[in-house]
Amino acid sequence: MSSKGNNVQLAAEIRNEFTRAARRSIRQNGGLPGVVYGSDSESIPVSVNLKETARLFQTGRSEVFDLNIPGSDPVPVLIKDIQKRGEKVIHIDFLHISMNKSVRVSIPLEYQGEAIGTKSGGILQIQEIVLEVEGMPGDLPVTIEADVSGLEIGDKLTVADLKLPSGITLMATGEEVLASVNIPRAVEAAQANDEKAEEASEIKS
């Protein structure tokens, strides 16, 4: 992997053998089988260096980079999908894009701050770690910031609370819950028992 100006470059080789043994041989030699598809073109089976590609796993879902395939011009791509077997990456899908057309991708959520409610015994629960967005390739953020610092016990952070870069559209509804601060179940159960005891006492009196 290299950089040319602001563009990341990743070298790739064309795959001509598609047997299980051929894919295993690629992996044993530090490579990763993959395929390039999209942008109204035929799919291209490729292999890339696993270590170099691994550097893009965290940002590749939204960061456009050039795939350098012998015999062709650099191909602008996004990482569309990563297949794993256990913790081991075994295959990768690259999406060939046009810089002049909007794309739909999943962007990781980056939670920031410490929820106020956790200082009072609440537990922060994360419901979503990625969100699907649509926008021009050059406008896509690497992550979407989600500030939970203002959440008290019982509060929720929803999609509507997020601030997005101009030109980026969220596919989720504004009511979708991303995170919440809840009372621990043991505490909640104890409170419920106390309420029942109070009700019973009032009835007797």
Salt bridges, closest charged atoms under 4 A:
ASP93 OD1 - HIS91 ND1 3.31
GLU134 OE1 - ARG104 NH2 3.11
